[in-house]
Amino acid sequence: MADIYQYSDYRAFLRDWFKEQKSSKPNFSHQYLASKAGIGSSGFVLHVMKGERNLTKSVLLKIARAMGLSANQTDYFEDLVSFCQAKTQSEKDFYFSKIAAARKSLSVKNLDDQQYEFYSRWYNSVLREIITIVKDSRPEALAKLLIPKIAPSEAKKGFRVMEKLGIIKKEKGGYAQTEAFIEGGGPVRNIAVINYQKEMLRVALEAWDRFKETEISASTLTLCMSEELVEKIKEETREFKKRLFQIVADEQKAPERVYHININFFPVSKAVKEGREV
């Protein structure tokens, strides 16, 4: 059976489990699973797999029993469902921490956990960048270069996470970047990136007290626009990021410092149409 502890998306687990059952039992069907679980609608499980329906606690327990999950696996399955169906960032963080803790207790290695750890610390991406411009890339040396400074133990932990992700490699005297970077989406990476962005907004706020005005740049706009234009501006910001990457890649001079750029675009009012609140 598919190892449930390797999954962070319960729908993906259900799809893979069903595929396994179907390959070994040609007559196995969504209708059979629903009947075994005591679910009235024969197509309900299929709709769940497609993301068209959600699971309640009572139904997920029925499905877990029908699948033959153990008590511990059922608890994990319930946390997966709660994580994937959570409506707020704090709820997602709470349930993913339970998922990661369960995997850790069972010594299960999962790439999602490493991605989450990478993005949960603002300084990991900075460490990965700064190793390209220094001669001494030992953690204890790099920890002093970051603003704000971090502990050498934090730098060491960050490098361990990045090594496991394959985005840096150990070399004589320190570390070096690899060509690889974290790819793919999914619910875990999405919440981790949001946490990272929140952390960087905090660092940005503190930057006003850490640097001279000539060392930082800030620009803001508050504008009225249609929802159609909103999508156009989002696309423009994506293109702007690509141009920035290319400008940096084309630079001929040796890099001297690591910078961070935040691009934030969000509503500050309710929607109004024809003079009335929508």
N, C-alpha and C positions, 0 to 999 in steps of 0.2 A: 504493500500500500504506500502511496505517496507520503513522504515524511512531513507531517503537518507542521513541525517545528522549523521547517525551511521556508515557510510561507508567512508573508505579512499581509496578504490579501486573501480573505476567506473565499471570495468568489473564484479566484484562480485555483485555490485548493479544491473546491467542489468540482470545478471543470476537469482538473487533472485526475481526481479520484474517480469521477464518472467515466472518463475515457479509459482508465485502467480496468474498471469493472466491465465495461462494454467489450474490451478486447479479449477478456478471458471468458465472458459470458455473453455471447451474441444476442441473447434474448433480453438482456438487461435493458431497462428503459426508464425514462423519467417517471412514467406512470407507475412502474413497479416500485421505484424508490418512494414515491409519494404515498402509495398504498401501504408499504412497509412502515413508513413513518406515521401513518394515520392522518395524512393530510388530504382533505377532500378534493382539492383541485389537482388534476393530473399534470398540468403544465406549470404549476407554481414554482417548482425547483428550477426549471429551465428559465423562467423569468428572473429568478434570483441570480442565477449564473450570469445572465446577460446584463444585470444591473438595473433591471426594470422594477424589481420588487425588493423590499428589505426583509430581514428576519426579526421576529420578536423573540424574546427569551424562551417562551414556551415552545415555539416552533423549532428554534435551533436545537433545543434539547431533544426533541423528537427526531430530528434529522441525525443528530450525533449518535443516538441509540441505534437508529437504522443503519448507520455506517459502521457501527461496531467500535466506536471510539472509547478508550478507557476514561476513567474519571479525570485523570490529569490532562489527557488530550481534550476532553470536553471542556474543561476550564480554560484551556488555551484557545480552543475554538470560540468560546464565548468572548474572550478578550479580543480575538481577531475581529469578530462581528462588531463589537462595541467600538473598536478602533476605526474600522472602515466606515461605520455609520455615524460616528461622532459629528456633531454639528459645530462645535467650537474648537479653536486651537488648543485650549487648555485641556479639554476632554481627550483630544487626540494624543497630546503629550502624556497624559496620565495613563492611557491604555497602552501606548507603545512602550512606556517604561515597564509595565507589567509583562508585556511580550518579551522585551529584551532580557528582563530578569529571569523569566522562565527558561529562555534559551541558555543564558549564562549558567544557571543552576544545573543544566543538563549537559554543559560543555558543548553546546551546539554552535557551530560557527556559521554566521550568516552575514552576507555582504551588506544587507540593510542596516544592521547594527553599526557597522563601521562607517557607513555613509552618515547615519544619524549623529554619530560621535564627531565626525569631521565637521559637519555644519553646526554643531551645537557649541563650538568654541570659535569666537571671532578670529582668534590669532592663528588658527591652523592654515588658512589660506594665505595669511601674511608670511608665515614661516616658509610655505612652499615657494613663494615669490622671492623672498630675500636670499634664499640659498643660491640664487643665480648671480648675485652681485658681490658676494663676499668670498674671501679665501678660506676663512675658518668657519665651517658650517657645523661645528659641534653645538649641540643644544645649549650648553652652558654659556657659550659665546653669543649665540643668537638671541637668547632670552633677554640680554641687556640692551639689544638694539631696538626692540619693539617699544612702541609708545601707545598705551602705557606698558611698562615693563611687565614681564611675566616670570614666574619661577622656572628654573631649569627643569624641574620635575614635570611642569606643564608642557614644556617644549619637547621633552623626551616622550611623553605620552602622545603628543600630537604626531611626532615622527613615526611612532609605532603604528598608529592608526593609518597614516598615509602610506607606509610600507605595505601594510596588509591590503590596502586599496590598489596598490601598484602605481601610484602617482608620483612616488619618489623612490630612489634606490640608494643603498648605502655604498659609499665609496671610501677610499683611504682618506682619513682626515675629516670625514663628515658625510654629507648627503648631496644628491643631485636630482634634478627633475627628470622624469621620464616623459615620453611624448603623450602618455595616456592621461586622461582626466576623468572625473566622475561623469558617467553618461546615463541616460535613461531617466524616466520620470517615476511615476508610481506614488502611492500615498505616503510612504515613509520619506522619500526624498523631498516631497513637496512640503511636509510639515517641518522637516529639518531646515530647508532653505528659508522658510518663513521665520523660524527661530533665529537663523543666522542674520537675516535682514533686520530683525528687531534688535539684535545685539549690535549690529553695525550702526543703527540709528542712535543707540545709546553712546557708542564711541564717538559718533559725529557730534552729538550734543556736547560731550566733554571736550571736544577738540577746540572749542572757542576759548577754553581756559588753559589749554596746553600749548597753543601755538600763537605766533604773531599773526596779525591780520593779513600780512603779506604772504603768509604761508598757506593760507586756505582760501577757498573760493566758494561763495554761496550765492544762489540766485533763485528767486521765487516768483511765481505768477499766480494770480487768482482770476479766473476767466469764466464767463458763461458760454456754454456750448451745447449742441444737440448730442444725443446718444450716437448718432451716425458719425459725428466728428470725433467723439471719444475713441472709437475704434481706429480711426485714421491716425490719431495722435499716438495711440499705443503702438501702431505699426511704425510710425516715425521714430519712436524711442528705441524700438528694436533695431531699426536701421542705423540709428545713431551709435548704438553700442557696437555694431559691427564695424562702423567707420573708426571708432576709437581703437578697437582691437587692431585694425589694419595700420593705423597711424603709429601705434606703439611697435608693431611688428616691423615696420619699415624704418624705424629710427636707426641712424647710423652711429650715434654716440653711445658710449657705455652707460647703462642705467646707473643712477646714483641713489635712488630712494624708492620705497614702496608707497604708493598712494592708493586711496580707496575713493571710489565715486559712487554716490547714492543717487538713484533716479526714482523719485516718488511721484505718483500721480493718483489722486484719490478725490472723491466727492466731499464737499463741505456743506452741502445742503440737500434737502429732499428734492425729488423730481417735480417739476411743474409743467403742465401743458395747458395751453389756452388760459393762462392766468390762475389755474387751480392746482392744488397739490394732487399728485397722482397716487 
